[in-house]
Amino acid sequence: MSLEEQSPWMCHVCDRKATVGRGEACSVCYKTTCPLHLKWIPVETEAGLLVLEPICVYCQMKNMV
């Protein structure tokens, strides 16, 4: 297996299966998500700094309720 090959993954929101590209893990639920269902949101740290964290649409909706 060469370093250029990637492992298959599946988006937990839309169930899209892929072997090309890469999925990102949501920083809240830690599930793999495709770029269409992931948004980089500024989150304040304990030190008061804002950092961008990837959050899936499911976790975004949970925080709205």
Beta strands, then each sheet from edge to edge (+ up, - down):
strand 1: 9-10
strand 2: 17-18
strand 3: 24-25
strand 4: 32-33
strand 5: 38-44
strand 6: 50-56
sheet 1: 1+ 2-
sheet 2: 3+ 4-
sheet 3: 5+ 6-
end
